[in-house]
């Protein structure tokens, strides 16, 4: 398929600027792949679609305030540094994106609020750099300093100023393991009350970790999708999660539901020789688009994604291209809220 196949138009006013309140009040479009039917529900109705022994896999990554503002040495020029991922905790090395990039060269020192200093070590891409923080203290102290001065990295399509409350808004209830620069948005819909209801039915909610990087949202710039390459992202799957998923996979009565495209990429990257879920950790650059044969993912809860995005392509691979694109047209007609803070679809 081609990039142009995944383009669609939408009203800008349909982009959600805040999550639903409460979060499980968000709307839910339920797609039945077998009967090709669509129902309009709410996230609070999710328990109706699960039974005892079903497994829901969620992403427990935690977003950190990755956007830093500072000044270049000597000239004092204002710069923005977006922390992508930590390369070496001992050496304090990080992959970052800088803006404006033309002013930031190897050897430059960057000064941030609170006395934090970084030195540019290498150029990686046109805007990418490797920096080393010059910092006396433990890594825990460094993270605390970044948390203190950093800004929540809201997506660029959320056209509003960052607010103090966004540190909590742009985080799921499952967030435990620091490392993401973007929220796994399907997980935003869960509340403690919804989780309790699901568990009371005997549904197993199991964590996995994929630290979401900007590569997940990087625009596809080639018409021929076979030439697109994803950035690598770190993922981890525990023995407990793999075991629970495999029990459901081998049961004729139970299902494995992935909460979000990041979970799909993690569990589909963890295949054993017998096509079951395998515990472990590593890096994945898996790019899923039609056609793709899913091995672990049996159902998917996901948000509505941007035109031409790899997330939309993964959704189309799972539910079928025609069915998904028609559902998106219906969602726009029915005024569903779009993207990270928006509504969701459950694909059965």
Protein Blocks (a to p, Z undefined) as FASTA:
>chain_A
ZZklmgccddfklpcfbdcddfklpccddddfklopacdddfklmmmmpcehiacdddfb
dcddfbccdddehjlpacddddfbdfblmlopacdddddfklpcghiacddehhiacddf
bdfblmbccdddddeddfklmmmmmmmmmccdddfklgcdddfklmmmmpcfklmbgcif
bdcfklmmpcfklmmmmmmnopacddddddddfklmgccfbfblmlpccddddddddfkl
mmmmmmmmmpckbccddedjklmmmmmmmccfkopacedddddfbdcddddddfklmbdc
dddddehiaklmmmmmmnopklmmmmmmmmmmnopaehjllccdddZZ
